[in-house]
Amino acid sequence: MIPYENLKILNRPFEEKLKNKFSDFLEKGWYILGNEVAEFEKEFAAYHQEQYAVGVANGLDALILSLKCCGFKSGAQVIVPSNTYIATILAIIHCDLIPVLVEPDARTYNIDPLAIPAAITDRTVAVMVVHLYGQCCNMDPILKLAKIHQLKVIEDCAQAHGAKYKNKLAGTFGDFGAFSFYPTKNLGALGDAGAIICKSEEDQQRLRQLRNYGSEKKYHNGVIGYNSRLDELQAAFLRIKLPHLDEINTHKRKLASIYDRHLNDSFIKPKQEPGYANVYHIYNILHPERDRLKQYLSEHDITTEIHYPVAPHDQPALKDHLKNFGYPVSAHIHQHTLSLPCSFAHTEEQIHYIAGILNKF
Ligand SMILES: *Cc1c(COP(=O)(O)O)cnc(C)c1O
C-alpha cells in the first residue's frame, strides 16, 4: 500500500528535535507571540533574502491580510487564475473585492500573462498570482503589466516554498508573498500556520497590527484587526524544519525526475522550462481517462489525489460571485489532472514501482 502522503513518516526525521522543542516550550510557559515567532520570522525572511516576514495563522489569512493591508475600496477587482485552490478566491471575496478569473497557460497550469490585459478594467487594483503545484508563474510579463497599470501583486506561495524563477524565490516578486504551512505543504507545520513576506517597514507594521486585533500596543487599537497570529508552538516547530526545506525540495525533485524519465508518452508530464526551479509540491499528470486511471492505481494499492476535482467556477459557494464563462482551459485541467505520490516520505524505489504500474495501464 503506497499512500499519497504520510505525515508521520514525513516528520519522523525531526521527531527528536520536535519533542525536545515541545519540552522547552512547556518549560518556558510563553504561548502567544513570543521569541519563537519572532525568530522564525527573521529566519524565514533571511531564507528569502528579504527584510520582512510576518507570521499569521494560516495561508488563507496570509492572503486576506495582504489584501487588507492594501486598503482597497470595496467592489474593486482582483485578477486571479481560474484554476486555483478556492482559498485564493475566498480571500478576495472576504475582503469585499471582486475576483476576475483569468485562464491559465495550458502547458504550465499557471496564469497566462497574455490573457491578463483583456481582464484589466479601470476598477482593477491587484493581480493575485498562484505558483501552482510548485512551479513559479511567468513573472516578468506579469510584473511589467502590473507596473503599467499600477496594480499590486500578491503571490499565493502556498505550494511554492523554495521555488525559483530566474534564480529568484517565490514570494519575493510582488508586494506580498503569502505562504501556508499547512502540514502537507513543502514546509509544513504540525498544525495550521502561515506567513507573509512584504517589502516595506510600513506594510510590515500594518500586517503586525492586522494580525493582532489591529493593535500595536496592548489594548490600543489603531485599525480594524483580526486574531490571526502565528502560533508560538508551530513557529518553534517550523524553525526546526526550515533549515531542511532545501533538502525536502531536493528529494521531491529527485522523485519527480524518476516519473519524468520513466513514464511513457501516454501521460502528459509537468513542463520543464529553462529558468524555472519547480519544487513539485504536487507532481501532476494529465490523462484522457483520468478517473479510470485513478481507479486502476487504487486497485494496485496506490493512492492518488485530484487537485482539484471541481473548478472554482463550478463551486456552488461561488455561484453568485463569479461570472461563469465556462473557462475551458481550467475545465480541461480539472477533468484530466491526477496527482501522483511525490512526498518527502516516499522513497525512490516506491516511485520506480509506481511508474512501472502506470506504464502498464
Ligand atoms: C493550501 C493552500 C492555501 C491555503 O492555505 P491554508 O493554510 O490551508 O489556509 C491557499 N492557496 C493555495 C494555492 C493552497 O494550496
The ligand as an SDF file (V2000), in Angstrom:
LIG
                    3D

 15 15  0  0  0  0  0  0  0  0999 V2000
   -3.0540   25.3210    0.9090 C   0  0  0  0  0  0  0  0  0  0  0  0
   -3.3700   26.4760    0.0420 C   0  0  0  0  0  0  0  0  0  0  0  0
   -3.9210   27.6570    0.5530 C   0  0  0  0  0  0  0  0  0  0  0  0
   -4.4890   27.7910    1.9490 C   0  0  0  0  0  0  0  0  0  0  0  0
   -3.6590   27.5140    2.9820 O   0  0  0  0  0  0  0  0  0  0  0  0
   -4.2730   27.2240    4.4490 P   0  0  0  0  0  0  0  0  0  0  0  0
   -3.0720   27.3030    5.3260 O   0  0  0  0  0  0  0  0  0  0  0  0
   -4.9150   25.8890    4.4000 O   0  0  0  0  0  0  0  0  0  0  0  0
   -5.2450   28.3130    4.7470 O   0  0  0  0  0  0  0  0  0  0  0  0
   -4.0690   28.7300   -0.2900 C   0  0  0  0  0  0  0  0  0  0  0  0
   -3.7310   28.6580   -1.5900 N   0  0  0  0  0  0  0  0  0  0  0  0
   -3.2170   27.5370   -2.1260 C   0  0  0  0  0  0  0  0  0  0  0  0
   -2.8390   27.5300   -3.5730 C   0  0  0  0  0  0  0  0  0  0  0  0
   -3.0380   26.4000   -1.3430 C   0  0  0  0  0  0  0  0  0  0  0  0
   -2.5510   25.2830   -1.8890 O   0  0  0  0  0  0  0  0  0  0  0  0
  1  2  1  0
  2  3  1  0
  2 14  2  0
  3  4  1  0
  3 10  2  0
  4  5  1  0
  5  6  1  0
  6  7  2  0
  6  8  1  0
  6  9  1  0
 10 11  1  0
 11 12  2  0
 12 13  1  0
 12 14  1  0
 14 15  1  0
M  END
$$$$
